Amino acid sequence: MTPSAPRLPVLVAGAGPAGLMATIELTRRGVPVRCIDRAGGPSTLSKALGVWPRTRELIRRIGGDEALASRSLPQTQMRYYSSGKVIANLRYRTATRPLICPQPGVEEVLREVLTGLGGSPEWRTELLDLDQCDDRVRVRVRYPDGAERIEEFAYLVGADGASSTVRAQLGIGFDGDTYELRFVVADALADTALDPTMTHYFCSTRGILVACGLPSGRWRVFTSAPPDFTQQGADLDAVQRLVDERGPGGIVLRDPDWLSVFSVHARQAERTRVGHVFLVGDAAHIHSPAGGQGLNTGVTDAHNLAWKMAFVWHGRADPDLLDTYAAERGQVARAVVRQADVQTRIWLLRRGYQVALRDTLLRAASALRLFDISYVPWLAGLRTRYRVAASEGRAVAGFQPGALIPLPLRSELDDLRYTLLISRPERHGSGGASFDALADLCRDHFADRVDVRVLDGNGRARGAVAALVRPDGHVDTASRDAAPVRTRLTALFTAPPTRQPDGLGDLRRKT
C-alpha cells in the first residue's frame, strides 16, 4: 500500500451484526470508516437468536454487555427428544451459557455502541459497483436522493448478506447446496409447560420441531415443512397442525408476529479476499440454523478482520497480516457449515435403523457428558484454534499457539494492541536478561503496537515463558527462549516492500 492510501477511509457495505461490528472495531482503533446499507432502516425480523459466549465477550469489550443482557434470556441447556422421550441433554456451564436475543436486539445494541463512538449507519445508501487499482477501491454509491457518486476507499468490507452485491461484483463463486426440504418458522405466544430457558428438539419420523423461549415471553418454533407447504398457505392453523403432529402435545400457539417459509442453504464463498475487498458474515458463508452459529460467526469474522485492518491501515504491521483473515476465518466457516449440515441431517433421519442408531449415540454421549466437555465449548466459540504459521504449534508453559488464553487473563489485556506476556518465576530461573531485552524492544520500538505485562506467577503460567498474544486474545507465539518471539515481532512490525494483494490480478483480468 502506498503512503497515500492510509489517508482514505474504509467502507463497510451492510449494517447487520457483522457490518456494525466491523465499523465499531475500526472506529475504536482510529480508522475513519463509513457503514452504508441499501435498506430503509433496521430490520424488525427476528432471524438469528443465539449469542454465544465468545460473541458476548466481544460485545462486552465494546461496552454493550449490559444492554445486551437486558434484552436477552439466558439458556440452561439443549434437550433432545425422540418419539416423545428425552434422549439427550446438553448442559451449559457458566462459561458456555448462551443468551437468546433476537437479531434486532443485537443490532440495536451495536448501533447504540456505534452512536456512542460518533458514528451511525447510512440507510438507503447503496453500493452499485466497484473497481480496484493498486492501493484503493473505487465504489459507485447511490444516495437516498438518487444521486450517484464515485468514491475512493482504502478497503471495502462486504457485509451485505447472502445476496451480496460485493461478492457478485468480484465474480466470486458461492459454492454449496440447498436442502430439498424447506422449513417454517413462527414467533408467537404459546401456552406450554416447556421450560423457556431450554431449547427443545423434538425428533420424529414426521419431521423436526424446535422450540425455545424468547425474551419477550413469546416462543420461536421451527419445523421442517411438508412438500406442499407454501408461504401463501403458512397461516397459524397450518403451523399449529405441524406442532401437534411433531411436538409433545400441549403447545398452543397464538398471536404470531412473524411466520415464514424458507429454504436452507449450505454455501461458502470460494474466496473472501480480492485485493482490498473482503467478505464477512453471510456474504462469505451461509448454513442451516442448527447450532445457532450464523450471527456469531459473522461478528467474529468482522472482529478478526477489523483489528488486522487497523494495524495495516496505520502502517503498524506488515500488510501480509491481512492474508491471515481468509485462512483463519475460512477454517472456522468450513467447520461451522459442516457441523450445521451434520446436525440438520441428524434432525431429518426417518428410517428406523437410522433413528435407533442416532438415539443410541445421543443417549451415550449425553450420559458420558461428551457434549458438555467438547461440543458445547466449541459452539460457545471457546475452542477456536487458528493455525499460526509463526509457531511450531506446541503448547509452551500452558500457552497454546493459535488458541485463546484463559478468559480471566485475556479480560485484563489491552485489546487494541498485542500483549507480550512474560513469566519468569524464580524457581525456574533462566531467561531473565533475554526476556528483559525483549521487553525493552517492545517498549522502545513498538509501544504503539505491543503492551508488556509481567505475570505474577500465581498459576498463570507454568515456568519461564514469553508469549505474544494478539489483540483478539489468541496466542501468536510462545517460547521459553526470547529469540523466536523477537523474530516474530520484527516480522510482524517491520514491513518489507508490499506485493500485489491476493487476487487483484485475477480481478483485473475479469474486468
KEKOL-97158 format. One record per atom (N, C-alpha, C): residue in one letter; x, y, z. Coordinates in steps of 0.1 Angstrom, whole numbers, plus 2048, in hexadecimal, padded with zeros to 3 digits. Example, Ala and Ser with C-alpha at 12.3 -4.5 7.8 and 13.67 -1.06 7.14 Angstrom:
2
A8847C784E/A87B7D384E/A8847DF84E/S8807EA847/S8897F5847/S88180084F/
END
This chain:
511
M8087F4800/M800800800/M80980C800/T8068167F8/T80E8227F7/T80B82B802/P813835805/P81183E811/P804845810/S7FE848804/S7F2850803/S7E6848807/A7E683A805/A7DA832808/A7D5833816/P7DE832820/P7D983382E/P7D083F831/R7D184A829/R7C985682C/R7BB854827/L7B884A81F/L7AB84781B/L7A383F826/P796841827/P78E83A830/P78C82B82B/V785824834/V781816831/V77181782F/L76C80F825/L75E80E823/L759801828/V74F800830/V7487F4833/V73A7F482D/A7387EA824/A72B7E981E/A7227DF825/G7187E382C/G70F7DB834/G70F7DF843/A7037E1848/A7027E5856/A6FB7DB85F/G6FE7CE85C/G6FA7C3865/G7047C1870/P7037B6877/P70D7B4882/P71B7B587E/A71F7AE873/A72D7AE86E/A7317BB86A/G7297C2862/G72D7D085E/G72F7DA869/L7257D9873/L7267E287E/L7327DF887/M7357D2889/M7417CF891/M74E7D488A/A74F7D287D/A75B7D6875/A75C7E5877/T7517ED875/T7517FB876/T756800884/I7507FA88E/I7547FD89C/I7627FB89F/E7677EF89B/E7757EC89E/E77F7F4896/L77C7F888A/L785801883/L78480F889/T77981388D/T777821893/T77F8218A0/R77E8178A9/R7858168B5/R7948178B3/R7988128A8/R7A78118A5/R7AC81D89D/G7A382889C/G7A8834896/G7A8834886/V7A082B880/V79F82A872/V79283186D/P79383B864/P78684185F/P77F837857/V77283685A/V76A82B853/V75C830852/R75682C847/R74882E844/R741821842/C734820847/C72C814846/C71F81783F/I71D811833/I71281482B/I70980882A/D6FC80A828/D6F27FF826/D6E780481D/R6E47FC813/R6D980080A/R6CB7FF810/A6C97F881B/A6BC7F8821/A6B8805827/G6AB807829/G6A681482E/G6A981683C/G6AC80B844/G6AF80C852/G6B17FF858/P6B27FE865/P6B57F186B/P6AA7E7869/S6AD7DA867/S6A47CF866/S69D7CC873/T6907C8872/T6897C487E/T6877B587F/L68C7AE875/L68A79F875/L69479987F/S68F78F886/S697789891/S6A378288B/K6A277A881/K6AD77387A/K6B576B885/A6C276E886/A6CB76788F/A6C776A89E/L6CA7618A7/L6C67628B5/L6D17618BF/G6DA7588BC/G6E47558C7/G6F075D8C7/V6F57628D3/V7017698D4/V70A7608DD/W71475A8D8/W71D7518DF/W7277598E7/P72E7538F1/P73775B8FA/P7427628F3/R74875D8E9/R7537648E2/R74E7718DC/T7427718D6/T73C77D8D0/T7397868DB/R7337818E6/R73078A8F1/R73C7918F7/E7477898F7/E75478F8FC/E75879B8F4/L7577998E6/L75A7A58DD/L7517B08DF/I7447AE8E2/I73B7B98E4/I73E7BF8F1/R7427B78FB/R7467BD908/R7527C6907/R75B7C28FE/R7677CB8FC/R7647D88F7/I7597D98EF/I7567E68E9/I74C7EE8F1/G7487E88FD/G73F7EF906/G7307ED904/G72D7E28FE/G71F7DF8FB/G7197D4903/D7207CE90D/D71B7C2913/D70F7C491C/E70E7CF923/E7037D292C/E6F67D3923/A6F77DB918/A6EC7DD910/A6E87CF909/L6F27C7906/L6EE7BA900/L6E77B190A/A6EC7B1916/A6E67A8920/A6D87AC923/S6D57B9923/S6C87BE926/S6BE7BA91B/R6C27B690F/R6BA7B3904/R6B97A3902/S6BF79C90B/S6C278E909/S6BB785913/L6BA77890F/L6B676D918/L6C1763919/P6C8761925/P6D2757926/P6CD749924/Q6D574191E/Q6D273391B/Q6D972A925/T6D371E929/T6D9715932/T6DD70892B/Q6D6704921/Q6DA6F791A/Q6D26F690D/M6D76EC905/M6D06E78F9/M6CB6D98FD/R6BE6D68F9/R6B96C98FC/R6B36C38F0/Y6B76B68ED/Y6B36AF8E2/Y6A96A48E6/Y69E6A38DE/Y6946998E0/Y6936918D3/S68F6848D5/S68B67B8CA/S67F6738CD/S6756748C5/S66866E8C7/S6636728D5/G66567E8D8/G65F6848E5/G6676828F1/K67367A8F0/K67B6778FC/K68867F8FB/V68D683907/V69A68A908/V6A5680905/I6AD6848FB/I6B967B8F8/I6C66828FB/A6C768F8FC/A6D36958FF/A6D16A3905/N6DA6A790E/N6DB6B5913/N6E96BA911/L6EA6C690B/L6F76CD909/L6F66D9913/R6FE6D791E/R6FD6E1928/R7076EC926/Y7046F892A/Y70D703929/Y713706937/R720708938/R72670D944/R72671D942/T72A72394D/T72973294D/T732737941/A73D73193E/A746736934/A740734926/T73772A924/T733726917/T72472A914/R71E73191E/R70F73491D/R70C73E913/P70473B909/P7007468FF/P6F474E904/L6F27598FD/L6E67618FF/L6DD7608F3/I6D07608F5/I6C77628EB/I6C37718E9/C6C77768DE/C6C47848DB/C6C27858CC/P6B57888C8/P6B37898BA/P6BC7938B3/Q6BF7918A7/Q6C979989F/Q6C67A88A0/P6B97AD89F/P6B77BB8A0/P6BC7C18AD/G6BB7B98B8/G6C17BE8C5/G6D07BF8C5/V6D67B58BF/V6E57B68BE/V6E97C28B5/E6E37C48AA/E6E67CF8A1/E6E37DC8A8/E6D97DD8B0/E6D67E98B8/E6E17ED8C1/V6E67E28C8/V6F17E48D2/V6FE7E98CA/L7017E38BF/L70C7E78B7/L70B7F68B2/R6FF7F98AD/R6FD8078A9/R6FE8118B4/E6FA80D8C0/E6FC8168CB/E70B8188CE/V71280E8CE/V72180F8D0/V7278188C5/L7238168B9/L72881E8AE/L72482C8AF/T71882F8B4/T71483D8B6/T71D8438C1/G72083C8CB/G7298418D6/G7368448D1/L73B83E8C6/L7488418C0/L74784C8B5/G73B8518B3/G73985C8AA/G73585889C/G73184B89A/G72E84688D/G72084288C/S71B83F880/S70E83987D/S70D83486F/P70582986D/P70482485F/P6FD82E856/E70182E849/E6FA83783F/E6F082E838/W6E383083B/W6D9828835/W6D582D828/R6CF824820/R6CB828812/R6D782C80A/T6E282780C/T6EE82A805/T6F481D800/E6F581C7F3/E6F880F7ED/E70580F7E5/L70D8047E7/L7188027DE/L7137FC7D1/L7178027C6/L7137FD7B9/L71D7F57B2/D7297FA7B2/D7347F27AC/D7427F77B1/L74C7F07AE/L7597F37B3/L7647EF7A9/D76F7F67AB/D77B7F37A3/D7877F57AD/Q7937EF7A9/Q79F7F07B1/Q7AB7F47A9/C7B47FC7B0/C7C17FE7AB/C7CB7FA7B5/D7D77FD7B4/D7E17F77BD/D7DF7FA7CB/D7DA8057CF/D7DA8097DE/D7CC80D7E3/R7C280B7DB/R7B58107DF/R7A98097D8/V79D80C7DD/V7918077D6/V7898137D2/R7848127C6/R77B81D7C1/R76D8177C1/V76381D7C7/V7568187C9/V74C8237C4/R74281E7BD/R7378267B8/R72C8257C2/V72882F7C9/V71E82F7D3/V7118377CF/R7068327D2/R6F98397CF/R6F483E7DD/Y6F084B7DE/Y6EC8517EA/Y6DD8527EB/P6D78557F6/P6C88557F7/P6C185E7EE/D6C88697EA/D6C18727E0/D6C386E7D2/G6C98627D0/G6CB85D7C2/G6D88607BC/A6DF8697C2/A6EC86D7BC/A6F68617BD/E6FF8607B3/E7098567B3/E71785D7B3/R7208577BB/R72E85D7BB/R7388527BB/I7438547B5/I74F84B7B6/I7588507C1/E75A8477CA/E76284B7D6/E76E8407D8/E7788457DF/E78483C7E1/E7868397EF/F78A82C7F1/F78C8277FF/F79981F7FF/A79F81E80B/A7AB81680D/A7A780780C/Y79B803812/Y7967F6812/Y7877F6812/L7817EB80D/L7737E980D/L7707DC814/V7677DC81E/V7637D0825/V7547CD820/G7537C181A/G7467BD815/G73F7B5820/A7357BC827/A72D7B6831/A71F7B682D/D71C7B5820/D70F7B781B/D7077AB818/G7097A1820/G700795821/G70278B816/A6F8781817/A6F977580E/A6F87797FF/S6F17847FC/S6F07887EE/S6FA7947EB/S7067927F0/S70F79D7F0/S7127A37E3/T7107B07E2/T7147B77D6/T7237B87D4/V72A7B97DF/V7397B97DF/V73E7AC7D9/R7397A17DF/R73E7947DA/R73B7937CB/A72F7977C7/A72C7967B8/A73579E7B0/Q7387AA7B4/Q7407B37AD/Q74E7AE7AB/L7537A67B5/L7607A07B4/L7607937AC/G75478E7A9/G7537827A1/G7577757A9/I7557767B6/I75976B7BF/I74E7617BF/G7517547BD/G7477497BE/G7427477CD/F7367427CE/F7307407DB/F72C7317DB/D7367297DD/D73471A7DA/D72C7147E6/G7257097E3/G71E7027ED/G7116FC7E8/D7086FA7F1/D6FB6F37EE/D6EF6FA7F5/T6E36F77F0/T6D76FB7F7/T6CF6EE7FA/Y6CB6EE807/Y6C46E280B/Y6B76E0803/E6B36D4800/E6A66D27F9/E69B6D6802/L69B6D380F/L6906D7817/L6916E681B/R6856EC81C/R6856FA821/R6806F982F/F681705836/F67E705844/F674711846/V66D710851/V66471B855/V66771F863/V66772C865/V66A732872/V65F73B877/A65C73B884/A652744889/A656749897/D655756899/D65675C8A6/D6487608AB/A64475A8B6/A63675B8BB/A63575A8CA/L62A75E8D0/L62775B8DD/L62474C8DE/A6267458E9/A6247378EA/A61F7338F8/D61572B8F8/D611725905/D618718905/T62271690E/T62A70A90F/T63070991D/A6336FC921/A63A6FA92D/A6496F892B/L64E6FA91F/L65C6F991C/L664703923/D670700927/D67970A92E/D67F713923/P67C720924/P68172A91A/P69072C91A/T697728925/T6A5729925/T6AD71E91F/M6A5715919/M6AB70A911/M6A770B902/T6B07068F9/T6AC7048EC/T6A86F58EA/H69C6F38E5/H6966E58E5/H6966E18D6/Y69C6D58D4/Y69D6CF8C6/Y6946C28C7/F6896C28C0/F6806B68BF/F6826B08B1/C6896A48B2/C68C69D8A5/C6816928A4/S67C691898/S672686894/S673683886/T66D678882/T66D674874/T66567E86B/R65D686872/R65569086A/R65C69D868/G66869F86F/G66F6AB86D/G6746B087A/I67D6BA87A/I6836C0885/I67B6CC88A/L6796CE897/L6736DA89D/L67D6DF8A7/V6806EC8A6/V6896F28B0/V6816FD8B7/A6826FE8C4/A67B7098CB/A68470F8D6/C68471C8D6/C68B7238E1/C6847308E5/G6867338F2/G6807408F7/G68774C8F2/L6807578F1/L6867648ED/L68576E8F8/P68E7788F9/P68E781904/P680789905/S67978A8FA/S66C7918FB/S661789901/G66377C904/G659773909/G65376B8FE/R65676E8F2/R6527668E7/R65B75A8E5/W6577518DB/W65F7458D8/W6627458CA/R66E7408C7/R67273D8B9/R67072E8B6/V66872B8AC/V66671D8A8/V66C71C89A/F673711897/F67970F88A/F677701886/T6736FE87A/T6706F1876/T6716EF868/S6746E2864/S6756DF855/S6676E084F/A6666E6843/A6596E883D/A6566DC834/P6496D8833/P6456CD82A/P6486D281B/P6496C9812/P64C6CD804/P6426D77FE/D6356D6802/D62B6DF7FC/D6296EC804/F6326EE80E/F6306FA817/F636706810/T62F71180E/T63371D808/T632729811/Q63873480D/Q637740815/Q628745815/Q62174380A/Q61374880A/Q60B73F813/G60E733815/G60672A81D/G60B72982C/A61573182F/A61C73183C/A61473A846/D60973584A/D60273D855/D603736862/L5FE73C86D/L60173787A/L5FA72987C/D5EF727876/D5E871A877/D5F170F871/A5F7712865/A5FF70885F/A60C705867/V61270F86D/V61D70D876/V619705882/Q60E708888/Q609701894/Q6076F2891/R6026EF885/R6016E1882/R60E6DA882/L6196E087C/L6266DA87C/L62B6D988B/V6296E3893/V62D6E28A1/V6266D78A8/D6196D58A6/D6126CA8AC/D6176BC8A8/E61B6BB89B/E61F6AF895/E62D6AB89B/R6366B589D/R6446B289F/R6486B58AE/G6416BD8B5/G6446C08C2/G63F6B78CD/P6416BB8D9/P63D6B28E5/P62E6B38E8/G6276BC8E1/G6196BF8E5/G6196CB8EF/G60E6D28F0/G60D6DC8FA/G6146E98F6/I6186EB8E9/I61D6F88E5/I6136FE8DC/V60D7098E1/V6037108D9/V60871E8D6/L6097218C9/L60F72D8C4/L6047378C2/R6077448C3/R5FD74F8C1/R60575C8BE/D5FE7658B7/D6037738B5/D6117738B0/P61476D8A4/P62276D89E/P62677B89A/D63277F89C/D63778B896/D64178988B/W64477C888/W64C77987C/W64976B878/L64776886B/L64575B867/L64A75A858/S654751856/S65A751849/S65E743845/V65E740838/V662734832/V66F73782A/F67972F82C/F686732825/F68E726822/S697727819/S6A171C816/S6AE71E81E/V6B4713820/V6C1713828/V6CC71081E/H6D771781F/H6E3715816/H6EF71281F/A6F970C818/A70670A81E/A71070E813/R71571A814/R71D72080A/R729728810/Q734728808/Q74073080D/Q746736801/A74A743802/A75074A7F7/A75E7437F4/E7617427E7/E76D73C7E3/E77A7447E8/R7787507EB/R7837587F1/R77C7647F8/T783769802/T77D77480A/T786781809/R790781800/R79778D7FE/R79B78D7EF/V7997997E9/V79E79C7DC/V7A47AA7DD/G7B17AC7DD/G7B87B97DE/G7B57BF7EB/H7AE7CB7EB/H7AB7D27F7/H79C7D17FB/V7967C67F6/V7887C37F9/V7877B6800/F77F7B680B/F77D7AA813/F76E7A7815/L76B79B817/L75E79681B/L75D791829/V752795830/V75079083E/V74278B83F/G73F783849/G73277F84C/G72B777841/D71E77A83F/D716772835/D71B775827/A72277F825/A727781817/A732777814/A73877181F/A74376881D/A73E75981F/H733757827/H72F74982A/H72174A830/I71974082C/I70C73E832/I70A72F834/H70172C83E/H6FF71E842/H6F271D849/S6EE71184C/S6E370E854/S6E3715862/P6D8719868/P6D871F875/P6DC715880/A6DE70887D/A6E26FE887/A6EE70388E/G6EE70489B/G6FA7088A3/G6FA7178A6/G6F271F89F/G6F172D8A2/G6FE7358A0/Q705731895/Q712737893/Q71374388A/G708746882/G70974F877/G70D75D87C/L705763884/L708771889/L716771890/N719767898/N72676789F/N732766896/T73175E88C/T73C75C882/T73E76A87B/G733771877/G73577D871/G73B788879/V737789886/V73D79288F/V74C78F892/T750782893/T75E77F895/T766780889/D76077E87D/D767782870/D76B790871/A761799874/A7637A7873/A76E7AC87D/H76E7A6889/H7787AA893/H7867A688E/N787799889/N794794884/N79979D879/L7917A1870/L7957AA865/L7997B8869/A7907BE872/A7917CC875/A79E7CF87D/W7A27C7886/W7AE7CA88E/W7BB7C9885/K7BA7BF87C/K7C67BE873/K7C67CA869/M7BA7CD864/M7BA7D885A/M7BE7E5860/A7BB7E786D/A7BF7F3874/A7CE7F4875/F7D47E9879/F7E37E987A/F7EA7EC86D/V7E57E6862/V7EB7E9855/V7E77F7850/W7DB7FC852/W7D780984E/W7E0814855/H7E3812861/H7EC81B868/H7FB81A865/G7FE81085D/G80C80D85A/G814807865/R80D80086E/R8137FA87A/R8177EB878/A8127E686D/A8157D786B/A8177D585C/D81E7CA859/D8207C684B/D8127C3845/P8107C8839/P8037C5832/P7FF7B6831/D8097AE832/D80779F831/D7FE79B83D/L7FD7A3847/L7F479F852/L7E679D84E/L7E27A5844/L7D47A383F/L7D2796837/D7DC790832/D7DB78382C/D7D5778836/T7D877A843/T7D477084C/T7C577084F/Y7BE77B84B/Y7B077B84D/Y7A9770845/A7AC76F838/A7A5764830/A7A9756835/A7B5754839/A7B974783D/A7B374384B/E7B374C854/E7AD749861/E79E748861/R79875285B/R78975185C/R783747852/G78A744847/G78673A83E/G78672C845/Q79072A84D/Q79171E856/Q78571D85F/V781728865/V77572886E/V769726867/A76772D85B/A75B72C854/A75871E84F/R76371784A/R762709846/R75C700851/A76270285D/A75E6FA868/A74F6FD86C/V74B70A86B/V73D70D86F/V734708865/V737709858/V72E70484D/V72D6F584F/R7386EE852/R7386E0853/R72F6DB85F/Q7316E186A/Q7296DD876/Q71B6E0874/A7176EB86E/A7096EE86C/A7036E4863/D70A6E0859/D7056D784F/D7036C9856/V70D6C585E/V70B6B8865/V7006B886E/Q6FE6C3876/Q6F36C387F/Q6E66C4878/T6E56CB86D/T6D86CB866/T6D56BE860/R6DE6B785B/R6DC6A9855/R6D869F861/I6DD6A186C/I6D9699878/I6CB69C87C/W6C76A987B/W6B96AC87E/W6AF6A5874/L6B36A3868/L6AA69F85D/L6AA69085B/L6B1688863/L6B167A861/L6A3674863/R6A066A85B/R69266585C/R69265585C/R69C64F856/R69C641856/R69F63B864/G698630866/G69862B874/G6A662887A/Y6AE621872/Y6BC61E877/Y6C462A879/Q6C2635870/Q6CA641872/Q6C664887F/V6B9649881/V6B364F88D/V6B864889A/A6B863B899/A6BC6338A5/A6CB6368A8/L6D363689D/L6E263889F/L6E46478A4/R6DD65089F/R6DE65E8A4/R6DB65F8B2/D6D06598B6/D6CB65A8C4/D6D56548CD/T6DA6488C9/T6E46418D2/T6F064A8D4/L6F564F8C9/L7026578CA/L6FF6648D2/L6F466A8D1/L6F16768D8/L6F06738E7/R6E96688EA/R6E86648F8/R6F66628FF/A6FE65B8F7/A70B6578FD/A7146648FE/A71466D8F4/A71B6798F5/A716682901/S709682903/S70468A90E/S70768491B/A70767791C/A70A671929/A71967392D/L721673923/L730675925/L734683926/R72A68C923/R72C69B923/R73669F919/L73669790E/L74069B903/L73C6A88FD/F72F6AB8FC/F72A6B78F6/F72F6C38FE/D72D6C190C/D7316CC915/D7406CF915/I7486C5913/I7566C6913/I75C6CC906/S7576C88FB/S75D6CC8EE/S7546D48E5/Y7486CF8E2/Y7406D58D8/Y73B6E38DD/V7366E48E9/V7306F18ED/V73B6FB8EE/P7476F98F3/P7527038F3/P7557088E5/W7546FE8DB/W7567028CD/W74B70B8C8/L73F7088CB/L7347118C8/L73671F8CE/A73B71F8DA/A73C72B8E1/A7477348DC/G74F72F8D2/G75A7368CC/G7677378D4/L76872E8DD/L77372E8E6/L77E7248E2/R77B71B8D8/R7857118D4/R78B7158C6/T7897208C1/T78F7248B5/T79E7258B6/R7A571E8AE/R7B471F8AE/R7B87218A0/Y7BF72C89E/Y7C4730890/Y7D172988E/R7D4726881/R7E172187D/R7EA72D87C/V7F372E886/V7FC73A886/V809736880/A80C73C874/A81873886C/A82573A873/A82574487C/A832747883/A83673D88E/S82D734891/S83072B89C/S83071D898/E83771589F/E83870689D/E82B7008A2/G8237078A9/G8167018AD/G8166FB8BB/R8216F98C1/R8216F28CE/R81E6FC8DA/A8176F88E3/A8147008EF/A8207028F7/V82270E8FC/V82E712904/V829718911/A82C71191C/A828717929/A81971A92A/G811712924/G803715924/G7FE71E919/F806723911/F80272C906/F8027248F9/Q7F67228F3/Q7F571A8E7/Q7F47248DB/P7FE7248D2/P7FD72D8C6/P7F072B8BE/G7EA7368BB/G7DE7368B3/G7D17358BC/A7D27318C9/A7C77308D1/A7C573C8DA/L7B973E8DF/L7B67498E9/L7BD7468F6/I7C27518FC/I7C775090A/I7BB750913/P7BC74C91F/P7B074B928/P7AA75992A/L79C75892B/L79576492C/L79976E937/P79C769943/P7A077394D/P7AC77B94A/L7B5775942/L7C177C93E/L7BE785932/R7B7780928/R7B578891C/R7AC79491F/S7A4793929/S79B79E92C/S7A37AA932/E7AF7A7937/E7B87B293C/E7C07B9932/L7C17B3926/L7CB7B891C/L7C57C3914/D7CD7CB90E/D7CA7D6905/D7C67D08F7/D7BA7D08F3/D7B67CA8E7/D7B87D38DB/L7BE7DE8DD/L7C27E78D1/L7D07E48CD/R7D87DD8D5/R7E67DA8D1/R7E97CB8D4/Y7F47C68CE/Y7F97B98D2/Y7FE7BB8E1/T7FF7AF8E8/T8057AF8F5/T8107A58F6/L81C7AA8FB/L8277A18FE/L82579D90D/L82279090F/L82278B91C/L82F784920/I83478892B/I841782930/I83F77C93E/S84276F93F/S84276994C/S85076494F/R85576895A/R86276495E/R86376096D/P85C755970/P85C75197E/P86A74E983/E86D75298F/E87A751994/E87F742994/R875739997/R87972B998/R87D72598B/H87A72C980/H87E727973/H88A72E96D/G88E738974/G89B73F971/G89C745963/S8A173E959/S8A674394D/S89E74E945/G8A575493C/G89E75D932/G89D76B937/G8A276F943/G89F77C948/G8A478793F/A8B178793B/A8B7792933/A8B1793926/S8AF78791F/S8AA788911/S89B78C911/F89478891C/F88678D91D/F88579C91F/D88E7A1927/D88F7AF92A/D8927B791D/A89B7B2915/A89E7B8908/A8927B88FF/L88B7AD8FF/L87F7AC8F7/L8747B68FB/A8737B8908/A8697C290D/A86E7D0909/D87B7D390A/D8807E0906/D87E7E38F7/L87F7D88EF/L87D7DA8E1/L86F7DF8DE/C8657D88E5/C8577DC8E3/C8557EA8E8/R85A7EE8F4/R8577FB8FA/R85E8068F1/D86A8038EC/D87280D8E5/D86D80F8D6/H8698048D0/H8668058C2/H8588028BD/F8517FB8C6/F8437F68C2/F8397FA8CC/A83B8058D3/A8328088DE/A82380A8D9/D82280F8CD/D8148118C8/D80E8058C3/R8157FA8C3/R8107ED8BE/R8107E28C8/V8197E38D2/V81A7D88DC/V81B7DD8EA/D8127D88F2/D8137DA900/D81B7CF907/V8227D2911/V82A7C8918/V8247C6926/R8227B9929/R81D7B5936/R8257AA93C/V8297AC948/V8317A2950/V82779B959/L82678E957/L81C78695F/L82278496D/D819783976/D81D782984/D821774989/G81E76A980/G82275D983/G81875598B/N80C75B98E/N802754996/N7FA74B98E/G800741988/G7F9737981/G7F673B973/R7FA74696E/R7F674B961/R7FF745956/A80B741959/A81473A950/A81C730957/R81F725950/R82771B956/R83671C951/G83D723959/G84B725956/G84E73294E/A85B73494B/A85F740944/A85A73F935/V85474A931/V84F74A923/V84D75991F/A84F75B912/A84B76890B/A840764901/A83476A902/A8297678F9/A8247748F3/L8237748E6/L81E7808DF/L80F77D8DC/V8067858E2/V7F87838E1/V7F278D8D8/R7E97898CE/R7E37938C5/R7D879B8CB/P7D47A68C5/P7C97AE8CB/P7BC7A68CD/D7BA79B8C6/D7AE7938C7/D7AF7888D2/G7BB7888D9/G7BC77F8E4/G7C27718E0/H7C576F8D3/H7CB7638CF/H7DB7648D0/V7E17598D4/V7EF7588D5/V7F57588C7/D7FE7618C4/D8067628B8/D8127598B8/T81A75C8C2/T8277548C4/T82A7538D3/A82F7478D6/A8337458E4/A84073D8E5/S8497418ED/S85673A8EE/S85D73C8FC/R8657328FF/R86D73490C/R87A73C909/D87C73E8FC/D8877468F7/D8827538F1/A88975E8F3/A88576B8EE/A88676C8DF/A8907648D9/A8937668CB/A8887648C1/P8807598C2/P8757588B9/P86A7638BA/V8687688C6/V85E7738C7/V8647808C1/R8717828C3/R87778E8BD/R87678D8AE/T8797818A8/T87777F89A/T869782895/R86077D89C/R85277F898/R84E78E899/L8527958A3/L84F7A38A5/L8557AB899/T8617A9895/T8677B088A/T8607AD87D/A85C7A087B/A85579C86F/A8477A386E/L8407A4879/L8337AA879/L8347B9877/F83D7C087D/F83D7CE87E/F8487D5876/T84F7CE86E/T8597D4864/T8547D0856/A84E7DA850/A8477D6843/A8517D6837/P8527CB830/P85A7CB824/P8537D2819/P8597D380D/P8527D9801/P8457D17FF/T83A7D97FD/T82D7D37FB/T82C7CC7EE/R8247C17EE/R8227B97E2/R8137BB7DE/Q8107B77D2/Q8027B87CD/Q7F97B07D6/P7EE7B57DB/P7E57AE7E4/P7DF7A27DD/D7DC7987E5/D7D778B7DF/D7CB78E7D7/G7CB7887CB/G7BF7887C2/G7BD7957B9/L7C579F7BB/L7C37AC7B4/L7C67A97A5/G7D07A17A2/G7D379F794/G7C779878D/D7C178E794/D7B578778F/D7AA79178C/L7A879A795/L79D7A4793/L7A07AD787/R7AC7B1785/R7AF7B9779/R7AC7B176D/R7AF7A476D/R7AD79C761/R79E79B75E/K79679A769/K787799767/K7827A6762/T7877B1766/T7827BE762/T78A7C4756/
END
